[in-house]
């Protein structure tokens, strides 16, 4: 719900999986991602159609036998407490965005040698981006750059910063 309210950049399924595992709940990461997407869809659709908590509970209970009574009660409770903070504009924003950068980490390394070359001595920069996609799933993307590539990357960021200062 916090993701849909733009209070967090996304939902880290791997972190949730570890917390569930410690609590004795045996779901795989992919199963947990499916649950997160389903609940997110339920809340977005409910906000879009302005459905009250009681009607949501009735619809979920009557829709299929996959929703346990406890699950319906929890969703009704969360919607009645937090749904008022979720507006239609927020749901539109969350479905149109391209993702959000959560974290950026970098490290510098040196390739000393390889199986085909004994003396490389080639510096490189590894960048890891933690990105929340439009569904709120957080993924890590890593890539390596040569020093000239990194310097070009840095120049482009400086250009973006200067343009942002003029806005």
N, C-alpha and C positions, 0 to 999 in steps of 0.2 A: 504494500500500500504506500510506503514511503517513496518508493520509486515512482509510482504513478502521480504522487503529489510533488515530485521534483525535489524531495528532501534528501535523496541519495542518488548517486549517478547510476546505480544499477544493482542487480542482485548477483552476488558471487556464489554460484551454485556449488563450487568446490568447497568453499568455506562452510556453507550450509550443510553439505554432505558430511563434512568432518564433524560438525556439531551434532547432526542427527546420528551419526555412527557412535559418537561418545554417549548419546542418550539411549542407544540400543535400538534405533530405528534403522532397519536394513533396506535402504533404497540405493540404487546406483545413481551416479551423477546424471546420466541421461534420463532416468525415471524422475529424478528430482527436477530437472529442467522442464520436463513435460508438465509436472504439477505446477511449477512456477508460471509457465506460460498459460496454463488453463485458468488458474486463479486470477492472473493478470487480465486475461480476456473477459472473465466473468465481471470483474470490477469495472473495466473500461466500458463494457456493454451496458452494465447497470447504470453507470454515470451518464452515458450517452442517451439512454432512454428514460432517465430520471425515475428509476424504479425504487420505491421505498423498501426498507429492510424486510418488513413482514412479507411483502409480495415476492421479494427475491427468495426468501426461505421457502415459500409455498411453491414457487416455480422450480427451484432446485430439487425439492423433495419429490415433486411430481414428475420431473423430467426423466429420471431413470433410477435404477436401483444401485447405481454406482456411488451415489452420495449417501454416506452414512448419516444417521440422525445427528451424531456429534459434530461431523464436518459441517452440516447445514447450520447447526447452532453457532458454531465458531464463526462461519462466514457472515451470518446474520448479525452477530454481535460486532464484528469488526466493521461491517458496513454501517451499522447504526451509529457507531462511535466515530469512525474516520471518513465515511463516505461524504459527509457534508463539506469536507475540505477538498474534495476532488470535483473539479468543474469540467464541463464539456470542453472548454478551451484547453485545459490541461490534457485531456484525452486526445484532442486533435494534435497538440504539440508533440505528445509522446509517440504518435503514430507517424508523424512526418519527419522527425529528426533522423539524422544520419548516424547517430551514435555519439558518445561522449568520452573524451579522454579522462580517465580516472587518475592515472599515474604515468610518469615517464622516468625511466631509470637508464643510466648509461654507464659503461665501463670501458676503459682503454686496455688493450692487450697488445701483445707482440708475438707474432708467429716467428719462432726461432728456426725451426727446420721441419721438414716433412719427409715422407718416405721417398719422394722423388728428388728432393733438393736438400743438401746438408746445411746450407747457410742462407736462410731467407731474410731474417731480421726485418720483417715487414710489420709496421704498426697498423692497428685497426681499432675501430670503435664499435662496440655492440650496444644497440639501443633496444630497450624493451618497453613497449607501450602496453598499458593496461587499459582496455577499451570496453565500455558498456555499450552493447548494441541496442537497437530500438526496442527489443523485447526485454531489455534489462540484464541480459546475460553478460557477465564480465569474462573477457578472454585476454590472454597475453599474446602479443605479436612481437617477435624479435627479429632483428636484421642486423647485418654487419656492414660497415662502410669503411672505405679507405680514408686516410686523413684528408685528401682533397675532396672526397665526397662529403665528409663530415663538415668541412669548412664551407662548402656550398650550401649544405643543409642549414648551418648556422647563419649564413648571410641571408637566406630566405626568411628565417625566423626574425632576424633583425628588421627586414623590410616589412614583414607583417606587423611587428610591434610599432614601427614608425607610422604605418598607415592607421593602426588602431588609435594612436595618440591624436590623430587629426579628426577622428570621428566624434 
